[in-house]
């Protein structure tokens, strides 16, 4: 018996040892991938080596201070934390340096104040002295003053325009395209030509001095409210902070002499790509011009990170596609996601802020600013932030200065949006709302305790197709929101909603619209069904409340507020009630009733309703249960003085003061250097040599124009390798080469 116990103890000890997590250290300054990585003194040099060293038990990857240039794809990883060592700055950088030597830049022949340089690799975003440069455009706008978000600096199209054919409105109040006197065929159009949708399209035909041009057609064209600008053409390069890159000649052009400046070009989208992975944590990392992607994954966290310029479209390379955004995705919208993003900054983004797929995803205590100045070809009805999957929660977050027509939208129920401070949204598209929820069941969902303000869009909208308001969804709760200085405060379609204790003032038109409209019953054409006959509107404080989009409540039957309506305070005339006069100090965001506002205090109606889904604030009643009778509006006179937006941290906005002091250990030559990788001859008859003077080549992948693999070889570890691909047809081929530092370099070859 004793012998058997001893054997079991030995086995248990062995299993315990085998299942221990392993911690690895990475230092691109002092590390070496031939080390064991188990201490700071024996650190790996690359993140790729560390990630590939973890087994399924995982562990922590401690990254020492510095700037890292890597492009890593891994699968099947579990239980790994990637974090900065000793809380020092770690930058994951998606750019490459471009020489600023005077001898490398030349004044472009025949062009005033335009300088050019030859590159060896494509770029699609440019930074000079840490300032993002504008893709050469007309009409001009700038990032430095955020005028790129000013739709008044876009050109306008006439209503006579058709899909694929633009007739520019060149009257005295608008910029005149004909004044450019250049043929702009081949430029890119960014066009809000679909009301709530915008597209990137290449100009297929244009003549010198013409105010008419043709472009590739779009799937959702509407000839009302046409706005556009043109970019990515050398003849549009005419002012400071602009640039152009010719992908055919690989020449970079900038306005003004760049010599002696810090110049960087974006060469990758994702630094870290995980597939079929779980329990991955990113903590304390700073991402510059690159970002993270997780696919078919779950239960992962981004915490205390900074994403500055994480994604950018490839319009400069003539791409009309969707910008590749930060993405955390489960297998399907109904699959478990459980992605958590907290205390993280997202800023200066071309495309959507983030794409989430899967259930039970949470964004908490995050800051978003300057999101999507173009809105060109982004997904899902042009949302700033997309959530696919139920039980999506966004709370205590701040967001401002966004371009897309719809800011937050959950495609599945239930959802909860609470304690968020959102402003300056929908700046470059028509239509839309801050919280815009489309038709369908909304049971168990709740929007509460938000500040929504200073937007050209509606604060909250439960939407449905035109003249079909009755199918705008059911059983949602909207309570304790403060909405001011928006185009509209709230527009509610559908039925069976609870609209309680909201405060809305100084909004255009009606502050709270509970739509009262009829439509033909889809099941019985002889009958009509109406919106909101069972919706409850209670304890709200607003300048105007109506059943109609534009007229006050006494303007006829359609303006009558449908459903159960009680204990609200609002104006029943064409003049809005002065709500600010009833509140302590609305300009300082103290929205509590004044002591003298007796009409608001203890005059509400108690309601103990809770969301019907047990996972969405099931224990929180709509009205404050700490008082005998609730007050009217979103705040109690003697109650909780809640605030919206981030708390307990201060975002570190770009440019980071300590970044330049870090140094960057990157053995890869600048983008204008021919030493990185050479393929010869090019064009070739099929016999090619791939060589590098300073790097070991790790792998080579050659594909044709439709992505079919022609040749693939891994674990090469040579500086030079010859290949014979004579058996392929003539044409253009893409060569993807990985070198020892983890970089992936793409080149094109022509086989004759």
WORA-V414395 format. One line per field, one symbol per residue. phi: phi as a letter, one per 40 degrees, with the letter a starting at -180 (. if undefined). psi: psi as a letter, one per 40 degrees, with the letter a starting at -180 (. if undefined). Layout:
phi: ???
psi: ???
This chain:
phi: .ccccccccccccccccccccbbbbbaccbcaccccgcaccbcccbcdcccccccccgibbcbcdibbbabbbbbgcafbbbaccffccbbcbbbbcbdbcdccbbcccgbcfbbbacbbacbbabbbfgbccccdaaccabccbfcccccccccbbccccbcgbbbccbcccbcbccccfbcbdgcbcbbcbbgcbbbbacccaabdgcbbabaccbcbcbcbfcbaabagadcccaadgbaabccccfbbbbcgcccgbcbbbcbacbcbbbbfbafbbbbgbbbbfaabbbbfbafbbbafbbbbfcbacbcccgcbccdccdbbbccbdcccbfcbbafbbbafbbhccabbbhcgcbbbfbbbafbgcbfcgccfffbcbbbbhcfcbbafbbaafbcccbcbabcbbcaabafcbbafbgcbbcggacbbbcdhcbdgcabafbbbafbcbccbbcbaddgbccbcgbgbbbafbbbafbcacabbbgagcbbbfcbaafccfccbbbdbbbaccccaccbbbbcgcbcbbagcbacabacbcbbcccchdcccccgcbafbbacbbccccccdccbdaccbgbcccccccccccfbcbcabcbdccccbfccbccccccbcbccchcbcdbbcccbbgcafabcbccccccccccgbcbcccdccccccabbacacbchcbbbaacbbcccabbbbccbgcccaaabfcfbcaabbbbcccccicbbbbbbbccgcbbbbbbbbc
psi: ddddddddddddddddddeiihhiihhedeiheeieeeiddfiididddddeeiaeeaahhhhihahhgighhiifiifhhhihhffihhhhheiiihiehdediihhhehhfhiiihieiiieihhhfehhihhhihiiiiddefeeeheeeiiiiideiihehhhhhfaeeiihddedfiheheihhhhgefceiiihihhehiiheifhiiihiieghheifhiiiiifhdeegeiieiiihhddefhhhihiheieihhihheidhdhhhhfiifhhhhfihhhfiaihhifaifihhhfihhhfdihifddefheihhhihhhhadideihcfhhhifihhighhaidihhhiifihhhfihhighgedfhfiigfgidhhhhiifhhhifihhigididhdhhheiiiihhifihhififdfiiaiichhhaiiheheihhifihhifieiidhhhiiihffdefeiifihhifihhifididhhhiaifihgifihhifiibhdhhghgiiihheegeeiiiiifeeihhhfihidhhieiddiidfeideehhiahhifihiheaehihgddeeidgddefgeiiidegdedhfeahhheiiieheegfdehidiheeidhiihaeiidfahgiiiaiifihigiiihdeddedihghehiieeheechhhiihiieehihhihdeihhdihhhiaeeehhdhhhifdfiehhiihfdeiiiahihhhhhideeihhhiiihh.
